[in-house]
Amino acid sequence: MTASEMSAKTKNLRSMLRPYTSPQHAVVGFQLSNDEETFISTGTTVCDARCEDWLFEIASITKVLTAILLCVLIEEGKIDPKAPLRAMSEVLKDVPDWVTPESLTSHTSGLPNYYLPLWKAVFQQQPDGPYVTFSRSDLLAWLHNWRSKAFSPPHRHAYSNLGVGLLGEAMAIMEDKPFVELLADKVTGPIGLLDTTDQFHSRQQHRFAQPKSPKGRPVPPWTFQSLAAAGCLRSSARDLTRFATEVLRALNSPETVLDRAICRSAAPILGLGPKGALAPTAQCSGWLLVTVGNKPPSFLFHNGGTAGSACALHICPERNAAIGILSNNGIAGNLWSSTKLNWSNPMQNAANAFAKI
């Protein structure tokens, strides 16, 4: 492929990378089309490894993998998605009856986004992120206190980091295994995602892109305890491409328990459009299903952000294609930077890119 052909092929991808790009930050984009992989990078260089092997926080993209883990346990007959969460363990006795695994993965449980009021969170910021000190005992104590104040919600959709974190911890309690270890056993390991984890060994560490604020100031990566399932993972463009390949294959021809779990995760649970319509957006298990302008092709989507990283993943089964972005630019946590990202209309850009594949 000539340089001009490559430039034309990646034109839409480069456009999608633009809001993340600056001279102080490393940004990697990938495009997958009919099993053909393309990787590009802009900004600084992380190390001498290929850009697809650089490692970044993937933050809330973790929720997609959490949802697939849930779906694996459902397929194995270990979890009823519509049963009360507290049926999974006596330890969860303080979780109200209306909180189910399905309501947690679809953000309809009524749990708040965070375990503290926003004003308290602002004044109690931790350098290693807002979840670094929140342990399992803290989570159980919070649930005990919240139960007395909570009331059954009318299945209203409200994004909840706390809810997905609780779901992951509930699965860890039920299986008597740490969340990341359980995820590796059931999901990331079988797919072969060798660089997708929460802690790196010495041979990986030099490939990790130091998280930075939008102005380029280094900030610590976020760490997690009981709410790991909401955003603890780090990964590479190579791993996310492999993951997208597996998702597309499973949706086309499910054969294994994991394949069926992936299919279950991509099935709409709740329409977020007018009067509950599935377009332009529907909530699946973890994923959002997006149909821009009510016109095909639709695609599965999730993004993520910490104080020093931002990322996005789009998978389009109709085009057998995927697009992903990884960066060490904390634009998601900065009001002006996140506003500029929204102004760039990333959903429309993704739809345009898939339409041309």
ChimeraX attribute file (.defattr): number of C-alpha atoms within 10 A of each C-alpha:
attribute: neighborCount
match mode: 1-to-1
recipient: residues
	/A:1	7
	/A:2	7
	/A:3	8
	/A:4	9
	/A:5	10
	/A:6	11
	/A:7	13
	/A:8	12
	/A:9	17
	/A:10	19
	/A:11	12
	/A:12	18
	/A:13	23
	/A:14	20
	/A:15	14
	/A:16	25
	/A:17	23
	/A:18	13
	/A:19	18
	/A:20	28
	/A:21	21
	/A:22	16
	/A:23	9
	/A:24	17
	/A:25	27
	/A:26	26
	/A:27	29
	/A:28	27
	/A:29	25
	/A:30	25
	/A:31	26
	/A:32	22
	/A:33	16
	/A:34	12
	/A:35	16
	/A:36	9
	/A:37	16
	/A:38	17
	/A:39	20
	/A:40	18
	/A:41	20
	/A:42	19
	/A:43	15
	/A:44	14
	/A:45	16
	/A:46	20
	/A:47	13
	/A:48	10
	/A:49	11
	/A:50	14
	/A:51	23
	/A:52	21
	/A:53	20
	/A:54	27
	/A:55	28
	/A:56	29
	/A:57	32
	/A:58	31
	/A:59	24
	/A:60	25
	/A:61	26
	/A:62	25
	/A:63	29
	/A:64	26
	/A:65	24
	/A:66	29
	/A:67	29
	/A:68	28
	/A:69	26
	/A:70	29
	/A:71	28
	/A:72	23
	/A:73	20
	/A:74	17
	/A:75	18
	/A:76	12
	/A:77	9
	/A:78	15
	/A:79	19
	/A:80	18
	/A:81	17
	/A:82	12
	/A:83	16
	/A:84	19
	/A:85	27
	/A:86	19
	/A:87	16
	/A:88	20
	/A:89	13
	/A:90	10
	/A:91	13
	/A:92	19
	/A:93	16
	/A:94	18
	/A:95	20
	/A:96	20
	/A:97	13
	/A:98	19
	/A:99	22
	/A:100	23
	/A:101	31
	/A:102	24
	/A:103	26
	/A:104	27
	/A:105	31
	/A:106	27
	/A:107	27
	/A:108	23
	/A:109	26
	/A:110	22
	/A:111	23
	/A:112	15
	/A:113	16
	/A:114	15
	/A:115	21
	/A:116	14
	/A:117	10
	/A:118	11
	/A:119	8
	/A:120	10
	/A:121	13
	/A:122	11
	/A:123	8
	/A:124	11
	/A:125	11
	/A:126	14
	/A:127	13
	/A:128	15
	/A:129	16
	/A:130	20
	/A:131	23
	/A:132	16
	/A:133	14
	/A:134	16
	/A:135	14
	/A:136	16
	/A:137	10
	/A:138	14
	/A:139	18
	/A:140	18
	/A:141	12
	/A:142	15
	/A:143	20
	/A:144	16
	/A:145	11
	/A:146	16
	/A:147	12
	/A:148	10
	/A:149	7
	/A:150	13
	/A:151	11
	/A:152	11
	/A:153	13
	/A:154	9
	/A:155	14
	/A:156	13
	/A:157	17
	/A:158	15
	/A:159	19
	/A:160	22
	/A:161	23
	/A:162	23
	/A:163	29
	/A:164	32
	/A:165	26
	/A:166	28
	/A:167	30
	/A:168	29
	/A:169	24
	/A:170	22
	/A:171	26
	/A:172	19
	/A:173	18
	/A:174	17
	/A:175	15
	/A:176	11
	/A:177	13
	/A:178	16
	/A:179	25
	/A:180	21
	/A:181	15
	/A:182	18
	/A:183	23
	/A:184	18
	/A:185	12
	/A:186	18
	/A:187	21
	/A:188	22
	/A:189	14
	/A:190	12
	/A:191	16
	/A:192	14
	/A:193	19
	/A:194	14
	/A:195	23
	/A:196	23
	/A:197	19
	/A:198	18
	/A:199	14
	/A:200	15
	/A:201	8
	/A:202	8
	/A:203	7
	/A:204	13
	/A:205	12
	/A:206	16
	/A:207	20
	/A:208	19
	/A:209	25
	/A:210	22
	/A:211	26
	/A:212	24
	/A:213	22
	/A:214	25
	/A:215	13
	/A:216	16
	/A:217	14
	/A:218	16
	/A:219	19
	/A:220	16
	/A:221	21
	/A:222	23
	/A:223	19
	/A:224	21
	/A:225	19
	/A:226	26
	/A:227	25
	/A:228	29
	/A:229	32
	/A:230	27
	/A:231	28
	/A:232	25
	/A:233	25
	/A:234	20
	/A:235	25
	/A:236	25
	/A:237	25
	/A:238	21
	/A:239	20
	/A:240	23
	/A:241	26
	/A:242	17
	/A:243	18
	/A:244	24
	/A:245	22
	/A:246	17
	/A:247	25
	/A:248	24
	/A:249	17
	/A:250	18
	/A:251	18
	/A:252	14
	/A:253	12
	/A:254	16
	/A:255	11
	/A:256	11
	/A:257	16
	/A:258	24
	/A:259	23
	/A:260	19
	/A:261	25
	/A:262	27
	/A:263	20
	/A:264	21
	/A:265	25
	/A:266	23
	/A:267	15
	/A:268	17
	/A:269	18
	/A:270	21
	/A:271	19
	/A:272	18
	/A:273	13
	/A:274	10
	/A:275	7
	/A:276	11
	/A:277	12
	/A:278	19
	/A:279	18
	/A:280	17
	/A:281	24
	/A:282	22
	/A:283	25
	/A:284	24
	/A:285	30
	/A:286	27
	/A:287	28
	/A:288	25
	/A:289	27
	/A:290	26
	/A:291	20
	/A:292	19
	/A:293	10
	/A:294	13
	/A:295	11
	/A:296	14
	/A:297	16
	/A:298	24
	/A:299	26
	/A:300	21
	/A:301	25
	/A:302	20
	/A:303	22
	/A:304	20
	/A:305	24
	/A:306	28
	/A:307	25
	/A:308	29
	/A:309	32
	/A:310	27
	/A:311	29
	/A:312	21
	/A:313	24
	/A:314	26
	/A:315	27
	/A:316	26
	/A:317	19
	/A:318	14
	/A:319	18
	/A:320	20
	/A:321	24
	/A:322	30
	/A:323	27
	/A:324	26
	/A:325	27
	/A:326	32
	/A:327	32
	/A:328	35
	/A:329	34
	/A:330	28
	/A:331	27
	/A:332	23
	/A:333	17
	/A:334	15
	/A:335	10
	/A:336	12
	/A:337	18
	/A:338	19
	/A:339	12
	/A:340	13
	/A:341	18
	/A:342	12
	/A:343	10
	/A:344	15
	/A:345	11
	/A:346	16
	/A:347	17
	/A:348	15
	/A:349	16
	/A:350	25
	/A:351	22
	/A:352	14
	/A:353	21
	/A:354	26
	/A:355	14
	/A:356	9
	/A:357	14
